[in-house]
Amino acid sequence: MQLVVYVLAYPFLWLISILPFRLLYAFSDFMCFLVYDIVGYRKKVVYENLTLVFPEKTDKEKKIIMRKFYHHFCDMMLEAIKSMTISEAKMKKHFTFSNIELINDLEAKDRSVILMCSHYGSWEWIFIMQSYCTHQGYAIYKRIANPYFDKMFKRIRAKYNSYLITTKETIPTLIRAKRDGIKTINGFVSDQSPKLNRAFYWRNFMGIKVPVHTGAEVLAKKLDMSVVFFNVKRIKRGYYECTFKTLAEHPKEFEDFEITDKFIELAETDIYNAPQYYLWTHKRWKHRDKVPPEFK
């Protein structure tokens, strides 16, 4: 059945991917109407999240953010599909880097790198950075349930020398790379809500105390990898600029959770500046009522 779904859906996805950008975003507008106005996909979750984080905003202000968010959300979904056929030259035009030399300098120093980001801006086209770099690229992701779509998205990423690995594959893959002397650049989306049995550190995120992921920091210290934050700014529709900021060139010099704290603070700044570009559909604050006594 999964193969049937893939075979039926693939031609439709391919046709979307070859649409000119003008038509792609016109289709995105239609999708937004369906997702937001007709289906109401996770509208309750989005509204509750905005109410938690921005209690001072009026109902009208929150609904303005919601609509802008759903427009951006639909754009990102279609941009992911566009990745199937977009040329390298065109992707470089639409997704640029303000200071790629920061990564190149770390490569020149023979440093492997952990890239930390939040679900903010756009992360679908970050893989094009590998065309400017020499290190092997990995991105940690959640496996897609349909194995045929999973292989398809892995194949798309591999075009730019960047490979998707699951959470379970991360540690053995990077330990093996270090053992073999292979330098790597590794992408971590680090603002998710960890499972409670893996919640080792709690702190305020957007004013609400929740567990935060510390895996990127722990792995950076274990394998001596430099840690870099990246921010993606929307310049205009379909155009993005990525900027890097070093969190720790030598992570072992930092106190526990200091790197994680710096990441959270930068992520918060982005969200406060333009909240419509954050992924409000996920239940980031679902564990807020379960704070352990030692973190209260």
C-alpha positions in Angstrom: 0.0 0.0 0.0 2.9 2.4 0.8 4.3 1.8 -2.6 1.0 2.4 -4.3 0.7 5.8 -2.4 4.2 6.7 -3.5 3.6 5.7 -7.2 0.3 7.7 -7.3 1.7 10.8 -5.5 5.1 11.1 -7.1 3.9 12.4 -10.5 1.8 15.0 -8.8 4.7 16.1 -6.6 7.0 16.2 -9.6 4.6 18.4 -11.5 4.5 20.8 -8.6 8.3 20.9 -8.4 8.6 22.1 -12.0 6.2 25.0 -11.6 7.7 28.4 -12.1 8.0 30.2 -8.7 5.1 32.6 -9.6 2.7 29.6 -10.1 4.2 27.7 -7.1 3.4 30.5 -4.7 -0.1 31.0 -6.3 -0.7 27.3 -5.5 0.7 28.0 -2.0 -1.9 30.7 -1.5 -4.6 28.2 -2.5 -3.2 25.6 -0.1 -3.2 28.2 2.7 -6.9 28.8 2.1 -7.5 25.0 2.4 -5.2 24.4 5.3 -6.2 27.5 7.4 -9.7 28.4 6.4 -11.2 25.0 5.4 -9.4 22.2 7.2 -8.2 24.4 10.1 -5.0 22.2 10.5 -3.8 22.5 14.1 -5.3 26.0 14.5 -6.2 25.3 18.1 -2.5 24.3 18.9 -1.2 27.4 17.1 -3.6 29.7 18.9 -2.8 28.1 22.3 0.9 28.4 21.7 0.7 32.1 20.8 -1.5 32.8 23.8 1.1 31.1 26.1 4.0 33.0 24.6 2.3 36.3 23.9 -0.3 36.8 26.7 -0.1 40.6 26.2 -1.3 40.4 22.5 -4.9 40.9 21.6 -7.0 38.3 19.9 -6.7 40.3 16.6 -2.9 40.5 16.8 -2.6 36.7 17.4 -4.9 35.9 14.5 -2.8 38.2 12.2 0.3 36.2 13.2 -1.5 33.0 12.7 -2.5 33.8 9.1 1.0 35.0 8.2 2.4 31.8 9.8 0.1 29.6 7.7 1.2 31.4 4.5 4.8 30.8 5.4 4.1 27.2 6.4 2.5 26.4 3.1 5.4 28.1 1.2 7.9 25.9 3.0 6.0 22.7 2.2 6.0 23.6 -1.5 9.7 24.7 -1.4 10.5 21.3 0.0 8.8 19.7 -3.1 10.6 22.3 -5.3 13.8 20.7 -4.1 13.1 17.7 -6.3 14.0 19.5 -9.5 15.4 23.0 -8.7 18.9 23.5 -10.1 21.9 24.3 -8.0 22.3 27.7 -9.6 18.7 28.7 -8.9 18.8 27.4 -5.3 21.9 29.5 -4.7 20.0 32.5 -6.0 17.1 31.9 -3.7 19.0 30.8 -0.6 22.2 32.9 0.1 24.7 33.1 3.0 25.9 36.3 4.5 29.0 34.9 6.1 29.8 31.4 4.8 33.4 32.2 5.4 32.8 31.5 9.1 32.2 27.9 8.3 35.1 27.8 5.8 37.4 29.2 8.5 36.5 26.3 10.8 37.1 23.9 8.0 40.5 25.4 7.4 41.2 24.8 11.1 40.3 21.1 10.6 37.3 21.5 13.0 34.2 19.4 12.6 31.0 21.5 13.2 27.6 21.1 14.8 25.0 23.5 13.4 22.2 24.4 15.8 19.0 25.9 14.6 15.3 26.2 15.6 12.2 25.6 13.6 12.4 29.2 12.4 12.6 30.9 9.0 13.3 28.1 6.5 15.6 25.1 6.8 14.5 23.3 3.7 17.2 24.7 1.5 20.1 25.0 4.0 21.6 21.9 2.3 22.9 24.0 -0.5 25.6 25.2 1.9 27.4 22.0 1.2 28.2 23.3 -2.3 30.4 25.9 -0.5 32.0 23.5 1.9 34.4 20.5 1.8 33.4 18.7 5.0 30.9 15.8 4.8 27.4 17.0 5.7 24.9 15.2 7.9 21.4 16.3 9.1 19.6 14.6 12.0 16.0 13.9 11.1 12.9 11.9 11.9 12.4 9.0 9.5 9.4 9.3 7.2 6.9 6.5 7.8 6.6 5.7 4.1 10.0 4.2 3.2 9.7 5.2 -0.5 9.2 8.9 0.4 12.0 8.6 2.9 14.4 7.4 0.3 13.2 10.1 -2.1 14.0 12.9 0.4 17.4 11.3 1.3 18.2 11.2 -2.4 17.3 14.9 -2.8 19.6 15.9 0.1 22.4 13.8 -1.2 22.7 15.9 -4.4 24.6 18.4 -2.3 26.8 16.0 -0.4 24.6 16.1 2.6 23.0 13.0 4.1 20.1 12.4 6.5 20.6 10.3 9.5 18.2 9.4 12.3 18.7 10.2 16.0 19.7 6.5 16.6 22.2 6.7 13.8 23.8 10.0 14.9 26.2 8.9 17.6 27.6 5.8 15.9 27.9 7.7 12.6 29.8 10.6 14.0 32.0 8.4 16.2 33.0 6.4 13.2 33.7 9.6 11.2 36.0 10.8 14.0 37.8 7.5 14.2 38.3 7.5 10.4 39.5 11.1 10.4 36.5 12.4 8.4 35.5 16.0 9.2 31.8 16.7 9.2 29.2 19.4 9.4 26.1 18.3 11.3 22.7 19.9 11.4 20.6 19.8 14.6 17.2 21.3 15.0 17.4 21.8 18.7 14.2 23.5 19.9 12.0 20.4 20.0 10.5 19.1 23.2 12.4 16.1 24.5 10.7 13.1 26.0 10.4 13.4 29.7 12.6 10.4 30.4 15.3 12.2 28.5 14.8 15.7 30.0 18.0 16.5 31.8 17.7 20.3 31.8 14.8 22.7 32.2 14.8 26.4 31.5 12.6 29.2 30.3 11.9 29.2 26.6 9.8 32.2 25.5 9.0 32.9 29.1 7.8 29.3 29.9 9.9 26.7 31.8 10.2 23.6 29.7 12.7 20.8 29.1 15.3 21.6 26.4 17.4 19.4 24.2 21.1 19.2 25.3 22.1 16.5 22.8 24.0 18.8 20.4 26.0 20.3 23.3 26.8 16.9 24.8 27.9 15.5 21.5 30.0 18.6 20.7 31.9 18.2 23.9 32.3 14.4 23.5 33.6 14.6 20.0 35.3 18.1 20.3 33.2 19.8 17.6 32.7 23.5 17.2 29.2 24.7 17.6 27.6 27.3 15.3 24.1 28.8 15.4 22.4 29.6 12.1 19.6 32.1 11.5 17.5 32.2 8.3 16.0 35.5 7.4 13.2 35.8 4.9 14.2 38.6 2.5 11.1 38.4 0.4 8.9 35.5 -0.7 11.0 32.7 -1.9 14.3 34.4 -1.0 16.2 33.7 2.2 19.5 34.7 3.7 21.4 32.5 6.2 23.7 34.0 8.8 26.1 32.0 11.1 27.2 32.8 14.6 29.8 30.8 16.6 28.5 29.6 19.9 31.7 27.7 20.9 34.8 26.9 18.8 36.1 24.7 21.6 33.0 23.5 23.5 34.9 21.8 26.4 35.9 25.3 27.6 32.2 26.0 28.5 30.2 25.1 31.5 27.5 22.5 31.2 24.4 24.0 29.5 26.1 27.3 28.7 26.1 26.5 25.0 22.5 25.4 25.1 21.5 28.6 26.9 23.2 30.7 24.2 21.3 28.8 21.5 17.9 29.3 23.3 18.6 33.0 23.7 19.3 33.5 20.0 16.3 31.4 19.0 14.1 33.5 21.2 15.4 36.7 19.7 14.5 35.5 16.2 11.0 34.5 17.3 10.3 37.8 19.1 11.5 39.8 16.1 9.2 38.0 13.6 7.0 35.4 15.2 5.2 34.4 12.0 8.2 32.5 10.8 8.3 30.1 13.8 6.7 26.6 13.5 3.8 27.1 15.9 2.1 23.8 15.0 4.2 21.6 17.2 3.5 21.2 20.9 6.7 22.8 22.2 5.3 23.7 25.6 3.4 20.5 26.4 5.5 19.6 29.4 5.3 23.0 31.1 3.2 21.6 34.0 5.7 18.9 34.8 8.7 20.9 36.0 10.8 18.8 38.5 11.3 20.4 41.9 15.0 21.0 41.4 14.3 23.3 38.4 11.4 25.3 39.8 
